Amino acid sequence: MTTGTHDYQDDPRNQDILIDLNGDLVPRERAMVSVFDSGFILGDGVWEGLRLHNGRIAFLDQHLQRLYQGAKALDLDIGLGPEEFAARLERLIEANGMVSGVHIRLMVTRGIKATPYQDPRLTVSGPTIVMVPEYKEPLATTVQDGIRLFTVHVRRGPPDVQDPKLNSHSKINCILACIQATKAGADEALMLDPHGFVATCNSTHFFIVTGGEIWTSTGRYCLAGITRANLIALGRQNGIEVRQCDFSLTDVYSAEEAFVSGTFAGVTPVVEIDGRRVGLGRRGPLTQRLQELYSDLIERECPPST
């Protein structure tokens, strides 16, 4: 059984990758940040996960828009415009000779502090920008055989506590959820909202299939997922009823199918939740159809170079 949607086969090429560290391309073993960096001390920053296919980054405009929205919310000046960011990404990809099967972690922190303390006014440098490209693809067994979820006690909170829409480095609630699910023998955590309705997973978005319809949460208590939004649109464009609504674990336990979504693995089946088998305990037909539709969308978004 898998250990989650982010499980992957190690690729030896990753030992020789170049990493963009504040505009400098440095070997993996030399890519380091200060112990006084805001991200290290406080988790003060924003990030994105990107997918490279056929030499193109899928949905880059949407990812950069979300990155800049998060930075604006944190009153963090990235110091680069979106076009400059895109150009730097292109240079990094070319320097590594990468084309497909690559996941890029893009991270921006507030920068270096004068002393370990939270006040942003104690920052004494510009932002720290790091881009880590790796040859990394989801395991075929995960995509086909699915994962198991466990509902944890850690909730997705309201925006006046820590806005779930903010893709910040501060992920301790998701980490605690992941730990609890792992201790329970599951692959990922299913998280509820403050009202007890299903919200999302610790690192992916959650969907069920019931009565031939796809249900997902209202989105009020989860990250504004780019893959999630694409799947909602794909379903509706292809005659599938997709509802964003409140639903409870009672609905989940009786679902015909379930799946999760994310930039890295796309669409991944869920075959067990809280020890209960989902449907027939294997990837369902609607989940497989969405996998195919999403794969086609990636090809259209990132066509091969001619």
ZIDA-V132685 format. One record per residue. N is the residue number from 1. RES is the residue in one letter. PSI is psi in whole degrees, -180 to 180 (* if undefined). Layout:
n:N res:RES psi:PSI
n:N res:RES psi:PSI
//
This chain:
n:1 res:M psi:148
n:2 res:T psi:172
n:3 res:T psi:23
n:4 res:G psi:168
n:5 res:T psi:-18
n:6 res:H psi:9
n:7 res:D psi:144
n:8 res:Y psi:163
n:9 res:Q psi:126
n:10 res:D psi:138
n:11 res:D psi:119
n:12 res:P psi:-20
n:13 res:R psi:-23
n:14 res:N psi:-18
n:15 res:Q psi:-21
n:16 res:D psi:15
n:17 res:I psi:154
n:18 res:L psi:140
n:19 res:I psi:138
n:20 res:D psi:115
n:21 res:L psi:100
n:22 res:N psi:39
n:23 res:G psi:-12
n:24 res:D psi:138
n:25 res:L psi:115
n:26 res:V psi:150
n:27 res:P psi:155
n:28 res:R psi:-47
n:29 res:E psi:-13
n:30 res:R psi:5
n:31 res:A psi:99
n:32 res:M psi:151
n:33 res:V psi:164
n:34 res:S psi:149
n:35 res:V psi:-12
n:36 res:F psi:7
n:37 res:D psi:141
n:38 res:S psi:-34
n:39 res:G psi:-41
n:40 res:F psi:-44
n:41 res:I psi:-42
n:42 res:L psi:-8
n:43 res:G psi:32
n:44 res:D psi:94
n:45 res:G psi:179
n:46 res:V psi:160
n:47 res:W psi:166
n:48 res:E psi:150
n:49 res:G psi:129
n:50 res:L psi:153
n:51 res:R psi:125
n:52 res:L psi:127
n:53 res:H psi:129
n:54 res:N psi:37
n:55 res:G psi:8
n:56 res:R psi:147
n:57 res:I psi:122
n:58 res:A psi:130
n:59 res:F psi:40
n:60 res:L psi:-41
n:61 res:D psi:-43
n:62 res:Q psi:-40
n:63 res:H psi:-44
n:64 res:L psi:-36
n:65 res:Q psi:-43
n:66 res:R psi:-38
n:67 res:L psi:-48
n:68 res:Y psi:-33
n:69 res:Q psi:-43
n:70 res:G psi:-43
n:71 res:A psi:-40
n:72 res:K psi:-41
n:73 res:A psi:-33
n:74 res:L psi:2
n:75 res:D psi:44
n:76 res:L psi:119
n:77 res:D psi:110
n:78 res:I psi:-33
n:79 res:G psi:-5
n:80 res:L psi:147
n:81 res:G psi:163
n:82 res:P psi:-38
n:83 res:E psi:-40
n:84 res:E psi:-39
n:85 res:F psi:-46
n:86 res:A psi:-40
n:87 res:A psi:-39
n:88 res:R psi:-38
n:89 res:L psi:-44
n:90 res:E psi:-41
n:91 res:R psi:-40
n:92 res:L psi:-43
n:93 res:I psi:-45
n:94 res:E psi:-39
n:95 res:A psi:-30
n:96 res:N psi:-5
n:97 res:G psi:35
n:98 res:M psi:147
n:99 res:V psi:-54
n:100 res:S psi:168
n:101 res:G psi:34
n:102 res:V psi:136
n:103 res:H psi:133
n:104 res:I psi:125
n:105 res:R psi:118
n:106 res:L psi:122
n:107 res:M psi:137
n:108 res:V psi:122
n:109 res:T psi:169
n:110 res:R psi:-23
n:111 res:G psi:-164
n:112 res:I psi:138
n:113 res:K psi:155
n:114 res:A psi:-28
n:115 res:T psi:156
n:116 res:P psi:92
n:117 res:Y psi:155
n:118 res:Q psi:-25
n:119 res:D psi:119
n:120 res:P psi:-24
n:121 res:R psi:-11
n:122 res:L psi:6
n:123 res:T psi:130
n:124 res:V psi:10
n:125 res:S psi:176
n:126 res:G psi:180
n:127 res:P psi:152
n:128 res:T psi:123
n:129 res:I psi:123
n:130 res:V psi:135
n:131 res:M psi:120
n:132 res:V psi:106
n:133 res:P psi:134
n:134 res:E psi:144
n:135 res:Y psi:110
n:136 res:K psi:120
n:137 res:E psi:149
n:138 res:P psi:150
n:139 res:L psi:138
n:140 res:A psi:-34
n:141 res:T psi:-35
n:142 res:T psi:-46
n:143 res:V psi:-32
n:144 res:Q psi:-47
n:145 res:D psi:-21
n:146 res:G psi:-180
n:147 res:I psi:170
n:148 res:R psi:139
n:149 res:L psi:155
n:150 res:F psi:130
n:151 res:T psi:123
n:152 res:V psi:167
n:153 res:H psi:-17
n:154 res:V psi:124
n:155 res:R psi:156
n:156 res:R psi:119
n:157 res:G psi:172
n:158 res:P psi:164
n:159 res:P psi:-18
n:160 res:D psi:-3
n:161 res:V psi:-64
n:162 res:Q psi:110
n:163 res:D psi:117
n:164 res:P psi:-18
n:165 res:K psi:-15
n:166 res:L psi:117
n:167 res:N psi:69
n:168 res:S psi:168
n:169 res:H psi:-20
n:170 res:S psi:92
n:171 res:K psi:27
n:172 res:I psi:-33
n:173 res:N psi:-38
n:174 res:C psi:-36
n:175 res:I psi:-44
n:176 res:L psi:-39
n:177 res:A psi:-43
n:178 res:C psi:-43
n:179 res:I psi:-45
n:180 res:Q psi:-42
n:181 res:A psi:-41
n:182 res:T psi:-44
n:183 res:K psi:-28
n:184 res:A psi:-1
n:185 res:G psi:14
n:186 res:A psi:175
n:187 res:D psi:-37
n:188 res:E psi:168
n:189 res:A psi:138
n:190 res:L psi:127
n:191 res:M psi:140
n:192 res:L psi:163
n:193 res:D psi:178
n:194 res:P psi:-17
n:195 res:H psi:1
n:196 res:G psi:3
n:197 res:F psi:159
n:198 res:V psi:132
n:199 res:A psi:-65
n:200 res:T psi:-174
n:201 res:C psi:175
n:202 res:N psi:-27
n:203 res:S psi:6
n:204 res:T psi:172
n:205 res:H psi:151
n:206 res:F psi:139
n:207 res:F psi:150
n:208 res:I psi:160
n:209 res:V psi:124
n:210 res:T psi:129
n:211 res:G psi:30
n:212 res:G psi:1
n:213 res:E psi:154
n:214 res:I psi:129
n:215 res:W psi:140
n:216 res:T psi:169
n:217 res:S psi:170
n:218 res:T psi:-23
n:219 res:G psi:-1
n:220 res:R psi:-23
n:221 res:Y psi:34
n:222 res:C psi:165
n:223 res:L psi:146
n:224 res:A psi:81
n:225 res:G psi:131
n:226 res:I psi:-44
n:227 res:T psi:-42
n:228 res:R psi:-49
n:229 res:A psi:-39
n:230 res:N psi:-38
n:231 res:L psi:-39
n:232 res:I psi:-46
n:233 res:A psi:-42
n:234 res:L psi:-45
n:235 res:G psi:-49
n:236 res:R psi:-36
n:237 res:Q psi:-21
n:238 res:N psi:28
n:239 res:G psi:18
n:240 res:I psi:129
n:241 res:E psi:122
n:242 res:V psi:125
n:243 res:R psi:132
n:244 res:Q psi:110
n:245 res:C psi:166
n:246 res:D psi:132
n:247 res:F psi:158
n:248 res:S psi:179
n:249 res:L psi:-27
n:250 res:T psi:-42
n:251 res:D psi:-39
n:252 res:V psi:-46
n:253 res:Y psi:-23
n:254 res:S psi:9
n:255 res:A psi:150
n:256 res:E psi:-35
n:257 res:E psi:164
n:258 res:A psi:152
n:259 res:F psi:165
n:260 res:V psi:162
n:261 res:S psi:153
n:262 res:G psi:164
n:263 res:T psi:-41
n:264 res:F psi:-56
n:265 res:A psi:-5
n:266 res:G psi:-109
n:267 res:V psi:125
n:268 res:T psi:128
n:269 res:P psi:151
n:270 res:V psi:124
n:271 res:V psi:-12
n:272 res:E psi:138
n:273 res:I psi:122
n:274 res:D psi:40
n:275 res:G psi:0
n:276 res:R psi:132
n:277 res:R psi:136
n:278 res:V psi:121
n:279 res:G psi:-123
n:280 res:L psi:6
n:281 res:G psi:21
n:282 res:R psi:172
n:283 res:R psi:129
n:284 res:G psi:167
n:285 res:P psi:-36
n:286 res:L psi:-36
n:287 res:T psi:-45
n:288 res:Q psi:-38
n:289 res:R psi:-41
n:290 res:L psi:-34
n:291 res:Q psi:-44
n:292 res:E psi:-42
n:293 res:L psi:-40
n:294 res:Y psi:-38
n:295 res:S psi:-41
n:296 res:D psi:-38
n:297 res:L psi:-42
n:298 res:I psi:-40
n:299 res:E psi:-38
n:300 res:R psi:-37
n:301 res:E psi:-35
n:302 res:C psi:71
n:303 res:P psi:154
n:304 res:P psi:146
n:305 res:S psi:142
n:306 res:T psi:*
//
